[in-house]
Amino acid sequence: MKKYKFTINGNHYEAQINNIEDNIAEIEINGTMYTVELDKTIETAPKTPKLVRSISVPSTDSVPSVAKTSSPGSPKGSGTIKSPLPGVILDIFIKEGDHVKIGQRLLTLEAMKMENNIDSDKEGLVVSIKKKKGESVMEGDILIVIGD
């Protein structure tokens, strides 16, 4: 909180007021903590409320207990490619009917003034492209559907 430096009879002191509640103050002087009772209650400004957030689950998860990506040993195949964050589609590198492989670049998404490459985590035939170049997307929107 507040720090003070003062001298009494030639001795130097550094004091820090850590906390004041009602008429009790916690004060640290030269590294030693003291609890001090004041004669009267100090009027303090209202305390700033603490922000308490609940654990959030990304909107891309349909079921929180299911992982977003498949394990390396599991079979790859049909499914959807979703937007990992809100942004604008800058470029699409594939078209419907193309065969895509795992790791192949599908599109570029601009989010927070940065270009993000969206690569395929599935192998298969592009069934449909749900969004167009220049279109805005939200987190979790389906961008591409990949079939067998």
VEXTITI-299754 format. One line per 5 residues: number of its first residue (from 1); their letters; for each residue z, x, y of N, C-alpha, C. Coordinates in nm, 4 decimals, padded with zeros to 6 digits. Example, Ala and Ser with C-alpha at 12.3 -4.5 7.8 and 13.67 -1.06 7.14 Angstrom:
<atoms>
1 = as = 00.7800/01.3190/-00.5690/00.7800/01.2300/-00.4500/00.7800/01.3200/-00.3300 | 00.7080/01.2850/-00.2250/00.7140/01.3670/-00.1060/00.7870/01.2900/00.0030
</atoms>
This chain:
<atoms>
1 = mkkyk = 00.0000/00.0833/-00.1176/00.0000/00.0000/00.0000/00.0000/00.0881/00.1244 | 00.1124/00.0971/00.1940/00.1188/00.1732/00.3181/00.1901/00.3054/00.2938 | 00.1390/00.4117/00.3605/00.1998/00.5436/00.3490/00.2462/00.5883/00.4873 | 00.3605/00.6551/00.4888/00.4168/00.7034/00.6132/00.4623/00.8473/00.5940 | 00.4508/00.9285/00.7006/00.5039/01.0650/00.7022/00.5978/01.0728/00.8224
6 = fting = 00.7191/01.1245/00.7981/00.8138/01.1367/00.9084/00.9065/01.2548/00.8836 | 00.9756/01.2951/00.9899/01.0674/01.4082/00.9850/01.2033/01.3621/01.0367 | 01.3090/01.3930/00.9583/01.4454/01.3614/00.9992/01.5254/01.4910/00.9925 | 01.5846/01.5333/01.1069/01.6627/01.6577/01.1153/01.5879/01.7768/01.0562 | 01.4571/01.7847/01.0831/01.3771/01.8983/01.0366/01.3281/01.8851/00.8931
11 = nhyea = 01.3686/01.7825/00.8199/01.3211/01.7610/00.6826/01.2014/01.6658/00.6839 | 01.0965/01.7034/00.6106/00.9730/01.6235/00.6062/00.9780/01.5270/00.4880 | 00.9367/01.4045/00.5125/00.9365/01.3003/00.4100/00.8008/01.2304/00.4076 | 00.7573/01.1971/00.2866/00.6389/01.1137/00.2688/00.6850/00.9884/00.1965 | 00.6672/00.8742/00.2610/00.7128/00.7477/00.2030/00.5928/00.6569/00.1805
16 = qinni = 00.5967/00.5865/00.0691/00.4916/00.4900/00.0374/00.5577/00.3598/-00.0046 | 00.5196/00.2513/00.0617/00.5710/00.1192/00.0249/00.4760/00.0628/-00.0799 | 00.5244/00.0491/-00.2020/00.4405/00.0016/-00.3126/00.4351/-00.1494/-00.3208 | 00.5486/-00.2168/-00.2997/00.5522/-00.3609/-00.3185/00.6692/-00.4193/-00.2398 | 00.6463/-00.5378/-00.1809/00.7544/-00.6104/-00.1145/00.7469/-00.7550/-00.1604
21 = ednia = 00.8562/-00.8041/-00.2199/00.8650/-00.9438/-00.2595/00.9990/-00.9965/-00.2118 | 00.9947/-01.1060/-00.1370/01.1128/-01.1649/-00.0751/01.1851/-01.0589/00.0063 | 01.3056/-01.0199/-00.0350/01.3771/-00.9182/00.0423/01.3980/-00.7897/-00.0385 | 01.3172/-00.7680/-00.1432/01.3257/-00.6472/-00.2252/01.1971/-00.5665/-00.2061 | 01.2140/-00.4374/-00.1739/01.0984/-00.3492/-00.1534/01.1054/-00.2337/-00.2525
26 = eiein = 00.9891/-00.1983/-00.3084/00.9778/-00.0792/-00.3942/00.9155/00.0295/-00.3087 | 00.9916/00.1372/-00.2877/00.9487/00.2442/-00.1989/00.9536/00.3764/-00.2749 | 00.8508/00.4584/-00.2547/00.8461/00.5913/-00.3159/00.8609/00.6928/-00.2029 | 00.9646/00.7778/-00.2117/00.9877/00.8801/-00.1099/00.9834/01.0160/-00.1788 | 00.8881/01.0988/-00.1346/00.8660/01.2321/-00.1923/00.8584/01.2270/-00.3452
31 = gtmyt = 00.7927/01.1244/-00.3991/00.7719/01.1140/-00.5433/00.8823/01.0455/-00.6202 | 00.9913/01.0047/-00.5542/01.1016/00.9359/-00.6214/01.0987/00.7881/-00.5832 | 01.1060/00.7012/-00.6867/01.1008/00.5566/-00.6636/01.2395/00.5029/-00.6274 | 01.2434/00.4134/-00.5280/01.3660/00.3475/-00.4867/01.3399/00.1972/-00.4755 | 01.4385/00.1173/-00.5157/01.4341/-00.0264/-00.4935/01.5332/-00.0547/-00.3816
36 = veldk = 01.4815/-00.1129/-00.2732/01.5616/-00.1307/-00.1521/01.5741/-00.2799/-00.1236 | 01.7003/-00.3242/-00.0947/01.7220/-00.4634/-00.0569/01.7274/-00.4699/00.0947 | 01.6430/-00.5557/00.1505/01.6344/-00.5691/00.2956/01.7324/-00.6766/00.3428 | 01.7758/-00.6679/00.4712/01.8706/-00.7645/00.5266/01.8111/-00.9043/00.5359 | 01.6825/-00.9139/00.5651/01.6199/-01.0451/00.5763/01.4863/-01.0450/00.5019
41 = tieta = 01.4416/-01.1645/00.4707/01.3154/-01.1794/00.3994/01.1995/-01.1447/00.4916 | 01.1080/-01.0618/00.4414/00.9915/-01.0211/00.5188/00.8804/-01.1236/00.4960 | 00.8208/-01.1682/00.6054/00.7079/-01.2598/00.5945/00.5835/-01.1763/00.5627 | 00.5287/-01.1990/00.4472/00.4079/-01.1260/00.4096/00.2903/-01.2222/00.4127 | 00.1728/-01.1649/00.4305/00.0513/-01.2457/00.4286/00.0338/-01.3027/00.2884
46 = pktpk = -00.0338/-01.4158/00.2769/-00.0551/-01.4720/00.1436/-00.1261/-01.3699/00.0544 | -00.0827/-01.3662/-00.0696/-00.1414/-01.2700/-00.1626/-00.2850/-01.3075/-00.1935 | -00.3666/-01.2057/-00.2086/-00.5050/-01.2279/-00.2476/-00.5062/-01.2710/-00.3934 | -00.5719/-01.3812/-00.4241/-00.5728/-01.4264/-00.5639/-00.6510/-01.3288/-00.6513 | -00.6050/-01.3163/-00.7746/-00.6746/-01.2296/-00.8691/-00.7841/-01.3100/-00.9363
51 = lvrsi = -00.8999/-01.2481/-00.9506/-01.0115/-01.3118/-01.0182/-00.9964/-01.2898/-01.1675 | -00.9851/-01.3974/-01.2411/-00.9727/-01.3895/-01.3867/-01.0952/-01.4559/-01.4450 | -01.1739/-01.3766/-01.5161/-01.2962/-01.4290/-01.5755/-01.2786/-01.4460/-01.7247 | -01.3352/-01.5533/-01.7725/-01.3351/-01.5714/-01.9170/-01.4453/-01.4838/-01.9756 | -01.4357/-01.4593/-02.1032/-01.5373/-01.3778/-02.1692/-01.6665/-01.4565/-02.1698
56 = svpst = -01.7721/-01.3942/-02.1155/-01.8988/-01.4658/-02.1071/-01.9891/-01.4254/-02.2225 | -02.0679/-01.5206/-02.2648/-02.1652/-01.4977/-02.3710/-02.3019/-01.5108/-02.3072 | -02.3893/-01.4096/-02.3211/-02.5211/-01.4187/-02.2602/-02.5944/-01.5439/-02.3066 | -02.6723/-01.6015/-02.2149/-02.7428/-01.7251/-02.2472/-02.8497/-01.7046/-02.3529 | -02.8831/-01.5793/-02.3834/-02.9843/-01.5544/-02.4857/-02.9289/-01.5749/-02.6256
61 = dsvps = -02.7964/-01.5802/-02.6383/-02.7359/-01.6039/-02.7693/-02.7233/-01.7539/-02.7921 | -02.7916/-01.8058/-02.8947/-02.7772/-01.9470/-02.9248/-02.6454/-01.9714/-02.9966 | -02.6039/-01.8753/-03.0776/-02.4752/-01.8821/-03.1460/-02.4073/-01.7476/-03.1228 | -02.2896/-01.7438/-03.0580/-02.2265/-01.6166/-03.0238/-02.2012/-01.5241/-03.1428 | -02.1779/-01.5810/-03.2612/-02.1450/-01.4962/-03.3752/-02.2681/-01.4324/-03.4383
66 = vakts = -02.3875/-01.4727/-03.3966/-02.5110/-01.4182/-03.4524/-02.5613/-01.3088/-03.3594 | -02.5938/-01.1946/-03.4164/-02.6418/-01.0833/-03.3367/-02.7780/-01.1147/-03.2764 | -02.8077/-01.0553/-03.1581/-02.9344/-01.0805/-03.0916/-03.0496/-01.0093/-03.1614 | -03.0212/-00.8964/-03.2198/-03.1274/-00.8222/-03.2864/-03.0991/-00.8155/-03.4351 | -03.2037/-00.7915/-03.5098/-03.1876/-00.7848/-03.6550/-03.1459/-00.6444/-03.6959
71 = spgsp = -03.0839/-00.6347/-03.8113/-03.0431/-00.5030/-03.8600/-03.1664/-00.4294/-03.9111 | -03.1635/-00.2966/-03.9122/-03.2809/-00.2195/-03.9517/-03.3313/-00.2515/-04.0925 | -03.2422/-00.2891/-04.1834/-03.2844/-00.3133/-04.3213/-03.3357/-00.4539/-04.3464 | -03.3158/-00.5451/-04.2518/-03.3566/-00.6836/-04.2747/-03.5070/-00.6996/-04.2553 | -03.5667/-00.8003/-04.3174/-03.7103/-00.8196/-04.3028/-03.7468/-00.8604/-04.1607
76 = kgsgt = -03.8583/-00.8076/-04.1138/-03.9066/-00.8406/-03.9800/-04.0121/-00.9495/-03.9939 | -04.0356/-01.0208/-03.8869/-04.1375/-01.1230/-03.8954/-04.1336/-01.2156/-03.7778 | -04.1623/-01.3409/-03.8045/-04.1811/-01.4374/-03.6974/-04.0536/-01.4585/-03.6167 | -04.0747/-01.5045/-03.4957/-03.9627/-01.5332/-03.4073/-04.0088/-01.5357/-03.2638 | -03.9139/-01.5314/-03.1736/-03.9461/-01.5367/-03.0314/-03.8986/-01.4116/-02.9607
81 = ikspl = -03.9658/-01.3794/-02.8531/-03.9237/-01.2719/-02.7639/-03.8724/-01.3419/-02.6391 | -03.7459/-01.3171/-02.6044/-03.6834/-01.3831/-02.4904/-03.6652/-01.2845/-02.3766 | -03.6567/-01.3377/-02.2567/-03.6332/-01.2557/-02.1385/-03.4883/-01.2071/-02.1385 | -03.4665/-01.0763/-02.1292/-03.3291/-01.0250/-02.1293/-03.2565/-01.0480/-01.9969 | -03.3311/-01.0715/-01.8870/-03.2708/-01.0959/-01.7576/-03.3699/-01.1685/-01.6672
86 = pgvil = -03.3258/-01.2299/-01.5591/-03.4180/-01.3009/-01.4709/-03.5099/-01.2048/-01.3975 | -03.6334/-01.2473/-01.3739/-03.7279/-01.1616/-01.3038/-03.8641/-01.2262/-01.2931 | -03.9639/-01.1420/-01.2639/-04.1030/-01.1856/-01.2486/-04.1888/-01.1026/-01.3434 | -04.2805/-01.1686/-01.4134/-04.3693/-01.0978/-01.5056/-04.4769/-01.0274/-01.4242 | -04.4845/-00.8935/-01.4374/-04.5824/-00.8150/-01.3640/-04.7124/-00.7998/-01.4412
91 = difik = -04.7024/-00.7794/-01.5728/-04.8217/-00.7545/-01.6528/-04.7967/-00.7949/-01.7974 | -04.9017/-00.8432/-01.8623/-04.8946/-00.8795/-02.0042/-04.9985/-00.7951/-02.0768 | -04.9561/-00.7233/-02.1801/-05.0430/-00.6278/-02.2481/-05.1054/-00.6812/-02.3764 | -05.0752/-00.8031/-02.4142/-05.1280/-00.8609/-02.5373/-05.1870/-00.9975/-02.5063 | -05.2595/-01.0532/-02.6034/-05.3110/-01.1890/-02.5865/-05.2878/-01.2646/-02.7161
96 = egdhv = -05.2999/-01.3971/-02.7101/-05.2785/-01.4787/-02.8289/-05.3778/-01.4377/-02.9367 | -05.3274/-01.4283/-03.0588/-05.4110/-01.3882/-03.1713/-05.4002/-01.2399/-03.2038 | -05.3448/-01.1598/-03.1151/-05.3269/-01.0162/-03.1416/-05.2198/-00.9962/-03.2480 | -05.2350/-00.8878/-03.3239/-05.1323/-00.8480/-03.4206/-05.0465/-00.7418/-03.3523 | -04.9152/-00.7638/-03.3466/-04.8252/-00.6680/-03.2820/-04.7365/-00.6005/-03.3853
101 = kigqr = -04.6972/-00.4782/-03.3532/-04.6081/-00.4009/-03.4387/-04.4758/-00.3813/-03.3679 | -04.3748/-00.3455/-03.4423/-04.2427/-00.3198/-03.3851/-04.2529/-00.2019/-03.2885 | -04.1972/-00.2199/-03.1691/-04.1979/-00.1147/-03.0673/-04.3186/-00.1198/-02.9757 | -04.4154/-00.2065/-03.0036/-04.5344/-00.2178/-02.9193/-04.4976/-00.2865/-02.7884 | -04.5503/-00.2328/-02.6765/-04.5208/-00.2909/-02.5455/-04.5929/-00.4248/-02.5326
106 = lltle = -04.5162/-00.5289/-02.4955/-04.5717/-00.6626/-02.4824/-04.5982/-00.6988/-02.3365 | -04.5007/-00.6720/-02.2513/-04.5166/-00.7062/-02.1101/-04.4213/-00.6240/-02.0250 | -04.4442/-00.6305/-01.8935/-04.3563/-00.5643/-01.7970/-04.2935/-00.6726/-01.7109 | -04.1618/-00.6649/-01.6973/-04.0845/-00.7627/-01.6225/-04.0164/-00.6913/-01.5064 | -04.0369/-00.7424/-01.3843/-03.9674/-00.6853/-01.2690/-03.8382/-00.7636/-01.2492
111 = amkme = -03.7270/-00.6911/-01.2529/-03.5964/-00.7523/-01.2332/-03.5134/-00.6595/-01.1461 | -03.4549/-00.7121/-01.0415/-03.3713/-00.6345/-00.9484/-03.4467/-00.5122/-00.8963 | -03.5724/-00.5319/-00.8595/-03.6592/-00.4285/-00.8019/-03.6867/-00.3127/-00.8983 | -03.6721/-00.3387/-01.0274/-03.7028/-00.2365/-01.1277/-03.7977/-00.2955/-01.2309 | -03.8890/-00.2122/-01.2795/-03.9808/-00.2563/-01.3833/-03.9170/-00.2324/-01.5195
116 = nnids = -03.9153/-00.3366/-01.6023/-03.8574/-00.3284/-01.7361/-03.9662/-00.3585/-01.8378 | -03.9874/-00.2651/-01.9297/-04.0851/-00.2869/-02.0355/-04.0199/-00.3670/-02.1471 | -04.0857/-00.4737/-02.1890/-04.0373/-00.5557/-02.2995/-04.1219/-00.5209/-02.4207 | -04.0581/-00.4614/-02.5208/-04.1257/-00.4196/-02.6431/-04.0939/-00.5169/-02.7554 | -04.1820/-00.5201/-02.8536/-04.1648/-00.6115/-02.9656/-04.0593/-00.5588/-03.0624
121 = dkegl = -03.9711/-00.6491/-03.1070/-03.8761/-00.6133/-03.2121/-03.9144/-00.6848/-03.3415 | -04.0366/-00.7403/-03.3413/-04.0879/-00.8117/-03.4583/-04.2307/-00.7665/-03.4851 | -04.2763/-00.7885/-03.6054/-04.4149/-00.7578/-03.6409/-04.4812/-00.8874/-03.6826 | -04.6026/-00.9092/-03.6359/-04.6739/-01.0297/-03.6736/-04.7832/-01.0643/-03.5757 | -04.8313/-01.1877/-03.5849/-04.9409/-01.2385/-03.5040/-04.8846/-01.3126/-03.3826
126 = vvsik = -04.9398/-01.2866/-03.2646/-04.8959/-01.3551/-03.1442/-04.9467/-01.4991/-03.1510 | -04.8553/-01.5936/-03.1686/-04.8902/-01.7355/-03.1800/-04.9149/-01.7937/-03.0411 | -04.8239/-01.7666/-02.9459/-04.8438/-01.8163/-02.8099/-04.7693/-01.7299/-02.7094 | -04.8235/-01.7278/-02.5889/-04.7608/-01.6595/-02.4760/-04.7157/-01.7701/-02.3815 | -04.5867/-01.7864/-02.3642/-04.5302/-01.8996/-02.2910/-04.5326/-01.8830/-02.1389
131 = kkkge = -04.5419/-01.7611/-02.0903/-04.5387/-01.7370/-01.9463/-04.6634/-01.6599/-01.9048 | -04.6990/-01.6713/-01.7752/-04.8183/-01.6057/-01.7220/-04.7786/-01.4946/-01.6263 | -04.8733/-01.4055/-01.5991/-04.8533/-01.2974/-01.5038/-04.8189/-01.3563/-01.3671 | -04.7140/-01.3033/-01.3024/-04.6705/-01.3505/-01.1716/-04.5686/-01.4624/-01.1770 | -04.5405/-01.5135/-01.2956/-04.4471/-01.6254/-01.3106/-04.3033/-01.5745/-01.3145
136 = svmeg = -04.2124/-01.6512/-01.2535/-04.0698/-01.6178/-01.2565/-04.0086/-01.6686/-01.3862 | -03.9165/-01.5896/-01.4412/-03.8471/-01.6285/-01.5640/-03.6978/-01.6116/-01.5446 | -03.6214/-01.6871/-01.6212/-03.4765/-01.6762/-01.6201/-03.4312/-01.6067/-01.7484 | -03.3091/-01.5582/-01.7486/-03.2541/-01.4942/-01.8676/-03.2539/-01.5943/-01.9828 | -03.3078/-01.5518/-02.0977/-03.3098/-01.6369/-02.2159/-03.4364/-01.7189/-02.2314
141 = diliv = -03.5249/-01.7213/-02.1282/-03.6505/-01.7956/-02.1421/-03.7361/-01.7340/-02.2521 | -03.8017/-01.8181/-02.3295/-03.8912/-01.7688/-02.4347/-04.0200/-01.7221/-02.3680 | -04.0570/-01.5959/-02.3922/-04.1765/-01.5387/-02.3333/-04.2940/-01.5437/-02.4303 | -04.2694/-01.5030/-02.5544/-04.3755/-01.4911/-02.6543/-04.3250/-01.5408/-02.7878 | -04.4121/-01.6106/-02.8623/-04.3800/-01.6552/-02.9977/-04.4650/-01.5733/-03.0934
146 = igd = -04.3989/-01.5102/-03.1887/-04.4669/-01.4269/-03.2883/-04.4503/-01.4930/-03.4236 | -04.5625/-01.5087/-03.4939/-04.5607/-01.5692/-03.6278/-04.6036/-01.4664/-03.7314 | -04.6068/-01.5091/-03.8584/-04.6467/-01.4184/-03.9670/-04.7942/-01.3912/-03.9696
</atoms>
